Amino acid sequence: MVDITTAPWGLLVLRLALGALFLAHGLRKLLVSKPAGVQGYFRSLGLPGWVGLLTMAAEILGGAALLLGVWPRYVALALTPMMVGTIVLVHGKNGFVFDNKGGGWEYSALWSVALVAVFLLGDGPFALCPSPKWF
């Protein structure tokens, strides 16, 4: 049974945590690795460099949108394929456990599941621009 009194607050905590983590990852790419370094890393994965820039922008903008509550459920859904992509392209070959050499895929899987949960559960309280009801 879902506790309808506290469930929205749990969703808010989840949304804020995901937003902060995405923002931190995107800003690390921008400020530490720098765009050129991000492009080089993505090229080393066999992807075009611009995919790295797109990923960095998605992490920063998506993280900010989740934190502020701007269409949060659809932002969460839009970020999910990116996290699944990290499993397929980066971490999947390293095994499940994240502390394996190169990082396993458990962390990315948890992010993916949490993003899907936000999509299914809704925006939570304090969304500045609630998601439209499309279905």
MARPA-130562 format. One line per field, with one value per atom (N, C-alpha, C, O): chain; z, y, x; atom name; residue in one letter. Coordinates in nm, 3 decimals, padded with zeros to 5 digits. Atoms other than C-alpha are relative to their C-alpha. Example, Ala and Ser with C-alpha at 12.3 -4.5 7.8 and 13.67 -1.06 7.14 Angstrom:
2
kette A_A_A_A_A_A_A_A
pz 00.000_00.780_00.000_00.066_-00.006_00.714_00.073_00.090
py -00.119_-00.450_00.120_00.118_-00.119_-00.106_00.109_00.220
px 00.089_01.230_00.090_00.194_-00.082_01.367_-00.077_-00.026
atom N_CA_C_O_N_CA_C_O
rest A_A_A_A_S_S_S_S
This chain:
135
kette A_A_A_A_A_A_A_A_A_A_A_A_A_A_A_A_A_A_A_A_A_A_A_A_A_A_A_A_A_A_A_A_A_A_A_A_A_A_A_A_A_A_A_A_A_A_A_A_A_A_A_A_A_A_A_A_A_A_A_A_A_A_A_A_A_A_A_A_A_A_A_A_A_A_A_A_A_A_A_A_A_A_A_A_A_A_A_A_A_A_A_A_A_A_A_A_A_A_A_A_A_A_A_A_A_A_A_A_A_A_A_A_A_A_A_A_A_A_A_A_A_A_A_A_A_A_A_A_A_A_A_A_A_A_A_A_A_A_A_A_A_A_A_A_A_A_A_A_A_A_A_A_A_A_A_A_A_A_A_A_A_A_A_A_A_A_A_A_A_A_A_A_A_A_A_A_A_A_A_A_A_A_A_A_A_A_A_A_A_A_A_A_A_A_A_A_A_A_A_A_A_A_A_A_A_A_A_A_A_A_A_A_A_A_A_A_A_A_A_A_A_A_A_A_A_A_A_A_A_A_A_A_A_A_A_A_A_A_A_A_A_A_A_A_A_A_A_A_A_A_A_A_A_A_A_A_A_A_A_A_A_A_A_A_A_A_A_A_A_A_A_A_A_A_A_A_A_A_A_A_A_A_A_A_A_A_A_A_A_A_A_A_A_A_A_A_A_A_A_A_A_A_A_A_A_A_A_A_A_A_A_A_A_A_A_A_A_A_A_A_A_A_A_A_A_A_A_A_A_A_A_A_A_A_A_A_A_A_A_A_A_A_A_A_A_A_A_A_A_A_A_A_A_A_A_A_A_A_A_A_A_A_A_A_A_A_A_A_A_A_A_A_A_A_A_A_A_A_A_A_A_A_A_A_A_A_A_A_A_A_A_A_A_A_A_A_A_A_A_A_A_A_A_A_A_A_A_A_A_A_A_A_A_A_A_A_A_A_A_A_A_A_A_A_A_A_A_A_A_A_A_A_A_A_A_A_A_A_A_A_A_A_A_A_A_A_A_A_A_A_A_A_A_A_A_A_A_A_A_A_A_A_A_A_A_A_A_A_A_A_A_A_A_A_A_A_A_A_A_A_A_A_A_A_A_A_A_A_A_A_A_A_A_A_A_A_A_A_A_A_A_A_A_A_A_A_A_A_A_A_A_A_A_A_A_A_A_A_A_A_A_A_A_A_A_A_A_A_A_A_A_A_A_A_A_A_A_A_A_A
pz 00.000_00.000_00.000_00.071_00.009_-00.087_00.104_00.116_-00.098_00.189_-00.076_-00.110_00.083_00.003_00.070_00.006_-00.072_00.275_-00.024_-00.044_00.013_00.239_-00.140_-00.171_00.133_-00.117_-00.084_-00.148_00.079_-00.282_00.048_-00.033_-00.054_-00.051_-00.038_-00.063_00.046_-00.137_-00.146_-00.185_00.142_-00.504_-00.015_-00.101_00.004_-00.440_00.032_-00.037_-00.037_-00.269_-00.118_-00.151_00.114_-00.562_-00.116_-00.175_00.112_-00.821_00.026_-00.063_-00.032_-00.640_-00.001_-00.047_00.000_-00.591_-00.143_-00.176_00.139_-00.958_-00.069_-00.144_00.060_-01.062_00.042_-00.041_-00.051_-00.840_-00.059_-00.095_00.055_-00.963_-00.148_-00.192_00.142_-01.330_-00.018_-00.100_00.010_-01.281_00.035_-00.033_-00.041_-01.100_-00.108_-00.136_00.105_-01.373_-00.123_-00.182_00.116_-01.650_00.024_-00.064_-00.031_-01.476_00.011_-00.023_-00.004_-01.413_-00.142_-00.168_00.140_-01.785_-00.056_-00.124_00.054_-01.866_00.061_-00.010_-00.070_-01.602_00.025_00.037_-00.029_-01.540_-00.126_-00.165_00.122_-01.851_-00.118_-00.211_00.107_-02.073_-00.124_-00.147_00.119_-02.395_-00.092_-00.145_00.089_-02.594_00.058_-00.017_-00.063_-02.342_-00.008_-00.028_00.011_-02.345_-00.142_-00.161_00.139_-02.724_-00.027_-00.093_00.018_-02.717_00.064_00.007_-00.068_-02.466_-00.081_-00.099_00.078_-02.672_-00.132_-00.179_00.121_-02.984_00.032_-00.050_-00.039_-02.792_00.017_00.012_-00.009_-02.746_-00.138_-00.150_00.135_-03.121_-00.040_-00.139_00.028_-03.114_-00.053_-00.028_00.042_-03.281_00.122_00.222_-00.112_-03.054_00.041_00.159_-00.032_-03.076_00.094_00.163_-00.093_-02.886_00.144_00.233_-00.133_-02.588_00.042_00.157_-00.030_-02.610_00.026_00.116_-00.020_-02.642_00.137_00.207_-00.131_-02.337_00.113_00.209_-00.101_-02.135_00.014_00.126_-00.003_-02.229_00.061_00.138_-00.055_-02.149_00.151_00.223_-00.145_-01.806_00.073_00.178_-00.066_-01.722_-00.007_00.095_00.016_-01.864_00.067_00.132_-00.062_-01.752_00.152_00.220_-00.146_-01.402_00.054_00.155_-00.042_-01.373_-00.008_00.081_00.016_-01.504_00.111_00.163_-00.109_-01.249_00.133_00.211_-00.124_-00.966_00.010_00.116_00.000_-01.065_-00.017_00.016_00.025_-01.158_-00.129_-00.132_00.132_-01.525_-00.082_-00.131_00.069_-01.691_00.049_-00.033_-00.055_-01.459_-00.049_-00.076_00.040_-01.561_-00.142_-00.170_00.137_-01.930_-00.014_-00.099_-00.003_-01.859_00.047_-00.009_-00.050_-01.658_-00.110_-00.127_00.109_-01.948_-00.110_-00.165_00.105_-02.195_00.039_-00.048_-00.046_-01.981_00.010_00.014_-00.018_-01.948_-00.110_-00.077_00.103_-02.290_00.012_-00.022_-00.018_-02.212_00.105_00.087_-00.104_-01.895_-00.048_-00.015_00.058_-02.077_-00.097_-00.107_00.090_-02.335_00.072_00.017_-00.074_-02.066_00.035_00.044_-00.026_-01.987_-00.126_-00.120_00.126_-02.351_-00.051_-00.095_00.065_-02.461_00.092_00.044_-00.088_-02.150_00.108_00.114_-00.121_-01.838_-00.012_00.071_00.010_-01.959_-00.007_00.052_00.018_-02.054_00.128_00.138_-00.123_-01.705_00.110_00.221_-00.101_-01.526_00.076_00.048_-00.071_-01.284_00.107_00.113_-00.118_-00.976_-00.041_-00.120_00.043_-01.007_00.040_-00.025_-00.039_-00.823_-00.078_-00.046_00.093_-01.095_-00.077_-00.086_00.081_-01.306_-00.115_-00.190_00.104_-01.539_00.038_-00.039_-00.048_-01.335_-00.066_-00.188_00.052_-01.377_-00.028_-00.014_00.046_-01.490_00.107_00.076_-00.102_-01.156_00.027_00.044_-00.028_-01.098_-00.111_-00.083_00.113_-01.446_-00.001_-00.036_-00.006_-01.402_00.109_00.088_-00.107_-01.072_-00.046_-00.021_00.054_-01.239_-00.096_-00.090_00.098_-01.520_00.068_00.031_-00.072_-01.282_00.075_00.075_-00.073_-01.071_-00.096_-00.062_00.099_-01.383_-00.047_-00.060_00.041_-01.496_00.114_00.089_-00.114_-01.143_00.005_00.028_00.001_-01.162_-00.113_-00.095_00.111_-01.502_00.038_00.012_-00.032_-01.373_00.115_00.116_-00.119_-01.041_-00.018_00.044_00.023_-01.165_00.047_00.075_-00.026_-01.083_00.146_00.173_-00.141_-00.704_00.031_-00.059_-00.038_-00.508_-00.046_-00.078_00.031_-00.587_-00.141_-00.162_00.140_-00.963_-00.054_-00.051_00.053_-01.119_-00.127_-00.150_00.124_-01.451_-00.013_-00.076_-00.002_-01.402_-00.141_-00.237_00.127_-01.677_-00.050_00.028_00.053_-01.910_00.004_00.001_-00.003_-01.896_-00.144_-00.203_00.138_-02.233_-00.013_-00.123_00.007_-02.141_00.126_00.140
py -00.118_00.000_00.125_00.131_-00.126_00.347_00.097_00.115_-00.102_00.607_00.131_00.196_-00.118_00.895_00.131_00.235_-00.119_01.138_00.028_00.143_-00.021_01.082_-00.030_00.011_00.039_00.943_00.122_00.115_-00.114_01.288_00.054_00.100_-00.050_01.387_-00.094_-00.049_00.095_01.070_00.024_00.017_-00.031_01.154_00.129_00.138_-00.124_01.506_-00.026_00.025_00.033_01.367_-00.071_-00.039_00.072_01.129_00.094_00.089_-00.095_01.403_00.096_00.121_-00.093_01.644_-00.068_-00.011_00.073_01.380_-00.027_-00.006_00.025_01.282_00.129_00.131_-00.129_01.647_00.046_00.091_-00.043_01.725_-00.087_-00.035_00.089_01.419_00.026_00.030_-00.031_01.495_00.133_00.145_-00.131_01.858_-00.011_00.047_00.017_01.757_-00.070_-00.030_00.073_01.510_00.089_00.090_-00.088_01.761_00.113_00.147_-00.109_02.042_-00.051_00.021_00.058_01.811_-00.014_00.017_00.011_01.740_00.138_00.153_-00.135_02.113_00.067_00.123_-00.079_02.253_-00.073_-00.010_00.077_01.971_-00.065_-00.040_00.068_01.755_00.096_00.075_-00.100_02.054_-00.063_-00.183_00.054_02.015_-00.080_-00.183_00.074_01.906_-00.137_-00.235_00.129_01.632_-00.093_-00.214_00.080_01.514_-00.055_-00.172_00.045_01.499_-00.111_-00.210_00.103_01.302_-00.132_-00.238_00.124_01.053_-00.071_-00.193_00.063_00.993_-00.056_-00.159_00.056_00.948_-00.131_-00.223_00.124_00.685_-00.116_-00.232_00.103_00.499_-00.038_-00.127_00.027_00.500_00.084_00.054_-00.089_00.778_00.132_00.167_-00.134_01.118_00.090_00.075_-00.090_01.390_00.082_00.114_-00.084_01.591_-00.072_-00.007_00.074_01.312_00.030_00.036_-00.038_01.400_00.136_00.156_-00.133_01.763_-00.005_00.063_00.017_01.661_-00.062_-00.021_00.065_01.435_00.099_00.104_-00.101_01.713_00.100_00.133_-00.095_01.955_-00.064_00.000_00.069_01.696_-00.017_-00.002_00.015_01.634_00.131_00.135_-00.131_02.004_00.049_00.086_-00.051_02.105_-00.092_-00.045_00.095_01.787_00.004_-00.001_-00.011_01.813_00.125_00.119_-00.126_02.175_-00.010_00.036_00.015_02.088_-00.087_-00.057_00.085_01.808_00.076_00.067_-00.077_02.034_00.104_00.121_-00.106_02.314_-00.052_00.017_00.055_02.087_00.053_00.094_-00.043_02.181_-00.126_-00.191_00.122_01.902_-00.123_-00.199_00.101_01.658_-00.142_-00.215_00.140_01.336_-00.025_-00.134_00.019_01.388_00.021_-00.041_-00.015_01.510_-00.131_-00.177_00.128_01.191_-00.107_-00.185_00.097_00.984_00.025_-00.069_-00.035_01.170_-00.035_-00.067_00.032_01.109_-00.151_-00.195_00.144_00.735_-00.068_-00.146_00.066_00.628_00.032_-00.051_-00.036_00.815_-00.092_-00.136_00.088_00.608_-00.145_-00.216_00.135_00.285_-00.006_-00.109_-00.006_00.393_-00.017_-00.076_00.019_00.409_-00.147_-00.194_00.144_00.046_-00.071_-00.151_00.067_-00.062_00.037_-00.050_-00.046_00.149_00.009_00.004_-00.026_00.198_-00.107_-00.174_00.080_-00.007_-00.146_-00.227_00.137_-00.324_-00.105_-00.213_00.097_-00.497_-00.020_-00.114_00.007_-00.436_-00.083_-00.089_00.078_-00.659_00.085_00.204_-00.067_-00.568_00.098_00.211_-00.079_-00.433_00.126_00.119_-00.127_-00.065_00.015_00.089_-00.016_-00.103_-00.091_-00.099_00.072_-00.336_00.101_00.218_-00.088_-00.194_00.058_-00.016_-00.066_00.061_00.026_00.087_-00.022_00.063_-00.091_-00.085_00.087_-00.197_00.079_00.201_-00.069_-00.121_00.017_00.068_-00.010_-00.133_00.144_00.169_-00.140_00.243_00.059_00.127_-00.049_00.324_-00.064_00.002_00.067_00.067_00.063_00.084_-00.065_00.227_00.136_00.170_-00.129_00.568_-00.020_00.053_00.026_00.424_-00.033_00.021_00.039_00.266_00.120_00.139_-00.118_00.583_00.101_00.162_-00.091_00.792_-00.050_00.029_00.058_00.555_00.017_00.043_-00.018_00.574_00.142_00.162_-00.139_00.954_00.019_00.085_-00.011_00.928_-00.060_00.001_00.068_00.682_00.066_00.068_-00.056_00.857_00.144_00.185_-00.138_01.214_00.100_00.065_-00.111_01.549_00.013_00.054_-00.028_01.556_00.144_00.222_-00.138_01.874_00.099_00.062_-00.112_02.211_-00.004_00.038_-00.006_02.164_00.137_00.175_-00.134_02.509_-00.004_00.085_00.015_02.390_-00.146_-00.225_00.140_02.067_-00.058_00.012_00.070_01.810_-00.002_-00.025_00.009_01.823_-00.145_-00.239_00.132_01.530_-00.044_-00.007_00.045_01.362_-00.137_-00.180_00.132_01.023_-00.027_-00.133
px 00.084_00.000_00.088_00.189_-00.073_00.124_-00.054_-00.176_00.038_00.120_-00.016_00.083_00.024_-00.045_00.041_00.049_-00.044_00.065_00.147_00.186_-00.144_00.438_00.055_00.167_-00.049_00.468_00.043_00.148_-00.046_00.481_00.136_00.216_-00.127_00.768_00.115_00.227_-00.101_00.957_00.034_00.151_-00.022_00.913_00.081_00.169_-00.076_01.042_00.148_00.236_-00.138_01.354_00.070_00.184_-00.056_01.411_00.029_00.136_-00.017_01.362_00.116_00.196_-00.108_01.595_00.137_00.235_-00.127_01.864_00.046_00.163_-00.036_01.855_00.044_00.142_-00.036_01.863_00.138_00.217_-00.131_02.161_00.111_00.217_-00.102_02.352_00.025_00.140_-00.018_02.289_00.073_00.163_-00.064_02.386_00.148_00.232_-00.140_02.706_00.081_00.193_-00.072_02.803_00.021_00.129_-00.013_02.735_00.099_00.177_-00.094_02.923_00.143_00.237_-00.134_03.218_00.055_00.171_-00.042_03.230_00.038_00.139_-00.023_03.209_00.122_00.205_-00.101_03.444_00.131_00.236_-00.122_03.693_00.055_00.169_-00.046_03.713_00.007_00.086_00.011_03.629_-00.063_-00.048_00.067_03.429_00.093_00.052_-00.092_03.737_00.032_00.039_-00.027_03.814_-00.118_-00.102_00.122_03.454_-00.014_-00.047_00.007_03.457_00.102_00.071_-00.103_03.782_-00.038_-00.015_00.042_03.643_-00.108_-00.103_00.108_03.331_00.053_00.005_-00.063_03.545_00.071_00.073_-00.069_03.745_-00.099_-00.059_00.104_03.415_-00.054_-00.138_00.046_03.364_-00.120_-00.187_00.112_03.103_00.052_00.167_-00.041_03.114_00.018_-00.053_-00.026_03.252_-00.121_-00.136_00.116_02.931_-00.098_-00.176_00.087_02.750_00.041_-00.044_-00.047_02.967_-00.052_-00.092_00.053_02.863_-00.150_-00.200_00.144_02.500_-00.029_-00.122_00.016_02.536_00.024_-00.052_-00.032_02.697_-00.115_-00.156_00.112_02.419_-00.125_-00.196_00.117_02.151_00.011_-00.087_-00.019_02.301_-00.020_-00.084_00.013_02.321_-00.144_-00.202_00.137_01.984_-00.102_-00.196_00.091_01.808_00.008_-00.095_-00.015_01.953_-00.067_-00.137_00.063_01.843_-00.152_-00.223_00.145_01.496_-00.060_-00.167_00.050_01.456_00.003_-00.092_-00.009_01.574_-00.110_-00.172_00.100_01.339_-00.142_-00.239_00.133_01.051_-00.060_-00.175_00.047_01.023_-00.028_00.065_00.045_00.825_00.078_00.129_-00.091_01.003_-00.024_00.072_00.020_00.835_00.048_00.098_-00.044_00.913_00.151_00.215_-00.145_01.266_00.063_00.162_-00.050_01.320_-00.007_00.087_00.014_01.189_00.103_00.160_-00.096_01.412_00.144_00.225_-00.135_01.723_00.025_00.140_-00.014_01.657_00.083_00.171_-00.082_01.797_00.149_00.233_-00.140_02.118_00.064_00.178_-00.055_02.166_00.008_00.103_-00.006_02.082_00.118_00.185_-00.114_02.339_00.133_00.226_-00.125_02.608_00.020_00.134_-00.011_02.530_00.050_00.143_-00.032_02.550_00.139_00.215_-00.123_02.847_00.121_00.235_-00.114_03.061_00.015_00.119_-00.016_02.991_-00.041_00.000_00.051_02.820_00.109_00.095_-00.110_03.145_00.081_00.160_-00.078_03.285_-00.065_-00.014_00.071_03.037_-00.100_-00.115_00.109_02.761_00.049_00.001_-00.038_02.941_00.075_00.169_-00.057_03.030_00.146_00.220_-00.139_03.360_00.095_00.213_-00.087_03.490_00.085_00.050_-00.085_03.771_-00.082_-00.146_00.076_03.614_-00.145_-00.219_00.136_03.291_-00.101_-00.119_00.105_03.020_-00.127_-00.130_00.121_02.668_-00.107_-00.215_00.105_02.481_-00.044_-00.163_00.031_02.500_-00.088_-00.187_00.081_02.367_-00.138_-00.237_00.130_02.091_-00.088_-00.207_00.076_01.986_-00.051_-00.167_00.045_01.974_-00.117_-00.216_00.105_01.764_-00.133_-00.237_00.121_01.515_-00.059_-00.180_00.048_01.493_-00.065_-00.167_00.059_01.426_-00.136_-00.230_00.129_01.150_-00.102_-00.219_00.090_01.002_-00.054_-00.173_00.048_00.986_-00.100_-00.202_00.095_00.821_-00.136_-00.240_00.126_00.560_-00.074_-00.198_00.064_00.495_-00.047_-00.144_00.042_00.474_00.104_00.219_-00.091_00.628_00.042_00.155_-00.026_00.609_-00.033_-00.065_00.033_00.550_00.107_00.220_-00.089_00.706_00.057_00.171_-00.041_00.729_-00.039_-00.156_00.028_00.761_-00.083_-00.165_00.074_00.626_-00.042_00.028_00.041_00.430_-00.013_-00.043_00.008_00.434_-00.143_-00.236_00.136_00.135_-00.049_00.030_00.061_-00.104_-00.027_-00.128_00.012_-00.050_-00.063_-00.097_00.063_-00.191_-00.076_-00.136
atom N_CA_C_O_N_CA_C_O_N_CA_C_O_N_CA_C_O_N_CA_C_O_N_CA_C_O_N_CA_C_O_N_CA_C_O_N_CA_C_O_N_CA_C_O_N_CA_C_O_N_CA_C_O_N_CA_C_O_N_CA_C_O_N_CA_C_O_N_CA_C_O_N_CA_C_O_N_CA_C_O_N_CA_C_O_N_CA_C_O_N_CA_C_O_N_CA_C_O_N_CA_C_O_N_CA_C_O_N_CA_C_O_N_CA_C_O_N_CA_C_O_N_CA_C_O_N_CA_C_O_N_CA_C_O_N_CA_C_O_N_CA_C_O_N_CA_C_O_N_CA_C_O_N_CA_C_O_N_CA_C_O_N_CA_C_O_N_CA_C_O_N_CA_C_O_N_CA_C_O_N_CA_C_O_N_CA_C_O_N_CA_C_O_N_CA_C_O_N_CA_C_O_N_CA_C_O_N_CA_C_O_N_CA_C_O_N_CA_C_O_N_CA_C_O_N_CA_C_O_N_CA_C_O_N_CA_C_O_N_CA_C_O_N_CA_C_O_N_CA_C_O_N_CA_C_O_N_CA_C_O_N_CA_C_O_N_CA_C_O_N_CA_C_O_N_CA_C_O_N_CA_C_O_N_CA_C_O_N_CA_C_O_N_CA_C_O_N_CA_C_O_N_CA_C_O_N_CA_C_O_N_CA_C_O_N_CA_C_O_N_CA_C_O_N_CA_C_O_N_CA_C_O_N_CA_C_O_N_CA_C_O_N_CA_C_O_N_CA_C_O_N_CA_C_O_N_CA_C_O_N_CA_C_O_N_CA_C_O_N_CA_C_O_N_CA_C_O_N_CA_C_O_N_CA_C_O_N_CA_C_O_N_CA_C_O_N_CA_C_O_N_CA_C_O_N_CA_C_O_N_CA_C_O_N_CA_C_O_N_CA_C_O_N_CA_C_O_N_CA_C_O_N_CA_C_O_N_CA_C_O_N_CA_C_O_N_CA_C_O_N_CA_C_O_N_CA_C_O_N_CA_C_O_N_CA_C_O_N_CA_C_O_N_CA_C_O_N_CA_C_O_N_CA_C_O_N_CA_C_O_N_CA_C_O_N_CA_C_O_N_CA_C_O_N_CA_C_O_N_CA_C_O_N_CA_C_O_N_CA_C_O_N_CA_C_O_N_CA_C_O_N_CA_C_O_N_CA_C_O_N_CA_C_O_N_CA_C_O_N_CA_C_O_N_CA_C_O_N_CA_C_O_N_CA_C_O_N_CA_C_O_N_CA_C_O_N_CA_C_O_N_CA_C_O_N_CA_C_O_N_CA_C_O_N_CA_C_O_N_CA_C_O_N_CA_C_O
rest M_M_M_M_V_V_V_V_D_D_D_D_I_I_I_I_T_T_T_T_T_T_T_T_A_A_A_A_P_P_P_P_W_W_W_W_G_G_G_G_L_L_L_L_L_L_L_L_V_V_V_V_L_L_L_L_R_R_R_R_L_L_L_L_A_A_A_A_L_L_L_L_G_G_G_G_A_A_A_A_L_L_L_L_F_F_F_F_L_L_L_L_A_A_A_A_H_H_H_H_G_G_G_G_L_L_L_L_R_R_R_R_K_K_K_K_L_L_L_L_L_L_L_L_V_V_V_V_S_S_S_S_K_K_K_K_P_P_P_P_A_A_A_A_G_G_G_G_V_V_V_V_Q_Q_Q_Q_G_G_G_G_Y_Y_Y_Y_F_F_F_F_R_R_R_R_S_S_S_S_L_L_L_L_G_G_G_G_L_L_L_L_P_P_P_P_G_G_G_G_W_W_W_W_V_V_V_V_G_G_G_G_L_L_L_L_L_L_L_L_T_T_T_T_M_M_M_M_A_A_A_A_A_A_A_A_E_E_E_E_I_I_I_I_L_L_L_L_G_G_G_G_G_G_G_G_A_A_A_A_A_A_A_A_L_L_L_L_L_L_L_L_L_L_L_L_G_G_G_G_V_V_V_V_W_W_W_W_P_P_P_P_R_R_R_R_Y_Y_Y_Y_V_V_V_V_A_A_A_A_L_L_L_L_A_A_A_A_L_L_L_L_T_T_T_T_P_P_P_P_M_M_M_M_M_M_M_M_V_V_V_V_G_G_G_G_T_T_T_T_I_I_I_I_V_V_V_V_L_L_L_L_V_V_V_V_H_H_H_H_G_G_G_G_K_K_K_K_N_N_N_N_G_G_G_G_F_F_F_F_V_V_V_V_F_F_F_F_D_D_D_D_N_N_N_N_K_K_K_K_G_G_G_G_G_G_G_G_G_G_G_G_W_W_W_W_E_E_E_E_Y_Y_Y_Y_S_S_S_S_A_A_A_A_L_L_L_L_W_W_W_W_S_S_S_S_V_V_V_V_A_A_A_A_L_L_L_L_V_V_V_V_A_A_A_A_V_V_V_V_F_F_F_F_L_L_L_L_L_L_L_L_G_G_G_G_D_D_D_D_G_G_G_G_P_P_P_P_F_F_F_F_A_A_A_A_L_L_L_L_C_C_C_C_P_P_P_P_S_S_S_S_P_P_P_P_K_K_K_K_W_W_W_W_F_F_F_F
